[in-house]
Amino acid sequence: MQSLSQTDICNLALMRLGQRKIQSITDQSDANAIACNVGWNQALGEVSRETPWNCLMKRAYLVQLAPITGTNIPPGIPPAPAVWAPATVYTVNEFVTYAGVLYQCLIGNTSSGSFIIDLTKGYWFQTTYFYPNYLGPLPSNTGGIYEWQFAYALPIDYVLLVELNGQNCWNGRGVGSLYEIYQTVLFCNTQYADAKYTRFETDTTKFDPLFTGAMVLNLATIIATTLRKDDAGLSERMRGEYKDYLARARVKDAGEGKPRRYNIVSESRFVGSRRRSTNG
């Protein structure tokens, strides 16, 4: 892994423009350094959002926000339901596990000595995740203000969402309406949010050569007109080089990701079209 400083990267961008190198990006007496300092964060943010860079990848369990409104928001379903037991009082929408499978209570009951008998009577139905409570108040922390049940705070260094709860979010492939982001809040319908995302990384020694190359070209694009005092012709040429370079870098960077088992549901074009249709 390379170890280039912020000033090194700026000097590479200046070289692309035929400009004099700088001694420090913080030198306020140097017009080239001032331009690089002003354009740095914009260039870094743009490049970081372009693709799921492996060198910027981070994982976090997002923090569920406090209820957005009201004081009587129903509590969430426990993340680890109890195992079904005989002679136990169960209420509507309560969750249990039996033989390793998750079930939701459809009709309140006092359990018999056999779960199979109770299941046959219609007291329970099998589910694969915590369904919304359609017989009572929705378990949520959004108070019915949004169409989503749960709200989570995005990390302070968040730039781009790559995966949410094991489903690919990059480029919208295989996701449908899995989530929505408003400013610094992520909304979804699951009671947990395990996210992979790219971060805003200020430590340039963490950049790999592909990311650094993209940074050099994008920074050059941003500062070209100011330093060359032309009609933006050089800036446009740099922008074209940046886009070409980015396309090649994406292919190489993606090849370093771990192999993922094909998911017949999330990768299905039919399922994806259903999720995006106006009827559902």
Sequence and secondary structure as in RCSB ss.txt:
>XXXX:A:sequence
MQSLSQTDICNLALMRLGQRKIQSITDQSDANAIACNVGWNQALGEVSRETPWNCLMKRAYLVQLAPITGTNIPP
GIPPAPAVWAPATVYTVNEFVTYAGVLYQCLIGNTSSGSFIIDLTKGYWFQTTYFYPNYLGPLPSNTGGIYEWQF
AYALPIDYVLLVELNGQNCWNGRGVGSLYEIYQTVLFCNTQYADAKYTRFETDTTKFDPLFTGAMVLNLATIIAT
TLRKDDAGLSERMRGEYKDYLARARVKDAGEGKPRRYNIVSESRFVGSRRRSTNG
>XXXX:A:secstr
     HHHHHHHHHHHTT    S TT TT HHHHHHHHHHHHHHHHHHHHS  GGGEEEEE EE   SS S    
   SS EE  SS EE TT EEEETTEEEEESS EE  S HHHHHHTTSEEEESS    TTS    SSTTSSSSSE
EEE  TTEEEEEEETTEE GGGTTTSSSEEEETTEEEESSS  EEEEEE    GGG  HHHHHHHHHHHHHHHHH
HHH SSSHHHHHHHHHHHHHHHHHHHHHHTTS      TTTT HHHHHHHHSTT 
